[in-house]
Amino acid sequence: MISGLVKGAFVMDKKYADLKLGERAAILSIFTYIVLASVKLFIGNSTGSQALKADGWNNFTDIIASVAVLIGLRLSQKPADKDHPYGHWKAETVASLIASFIMMSVGLQVLFQAVSSFFSQTRQAPDLVAAYTAIACGAVMFGVYRINLRLGNKINSQAVKAAAKDNFSDSMVSIGTAVGIFGAQLKLTFLDPLAACIVGLLICKTAWGIFRETTHYLTDGFDVLLIDQYKKTILRTEGVKAVKEIKARNYGNSPVVDVVITVNQQLDVTHAHDISSAVENALIDEFHALEVHVHIEPDEDK
């Protein structure tokens, strides 16, 4: 039987390899967002479309978020050292937290400009070039979404999957922007700044979602439903009488589990150690745990 230590080392090596692959998704997103943001801001200013300019600023915040993910992925690959004995897995989360503050400030600025334009008495319908630009950019971003989603599923990276979801929402925002511009052409000029308001709200909503998720992670929050699944797996392990205590937290995208189990008090040390190893292997195999710490106590149930 391969020991839990060896399997844990294998999981860690795979995590480093997955982080390298995850960089490709971040780099692709950064390049695409730079191009699309530049095009949207230029066309938006040229045609007077508040919605397209707001969409361009939305992509600008995505550049910041993608750069944060890339920096985090790079820093997370640094091995453990004297000051970081558990490694640098949380660097990506810290970078995402910083990005959420920047995104919120941009979102509020876009919202302020859109509301000001909404109440302006000199609104004019933007040129249709703005609508066609939004549709083309939406199609490009949908292609990026498909690529990143496939890569995220391949390496089981929550960060890359989250980036793919953001790509999809950006694609839909661009389509919504086009709808607002087309509506403005039908003398409903309020639709263009209204679409810009919606984009500003979406930026703020995304920033809040990232802030809430990262703070939950950094404060060692964990899914209680997963804890229940871990407990059921442990109880199915031969020789385990009960689970007295179980805790878990994340390092990167992999859990670290601390568990206290009880075994037959008549067992010798060797047999008790074998049960401990079996618990470690079960959690590593089924849930890709990075580390499992098992404490054994004698079962006192008569």
Beta strands, then each sheet from edge to edge (+ up, - down):
strand 1: 242-251
strand 2: 254-263
strand 3: 291-298
sheet 1: 1+ 2- 3-
end
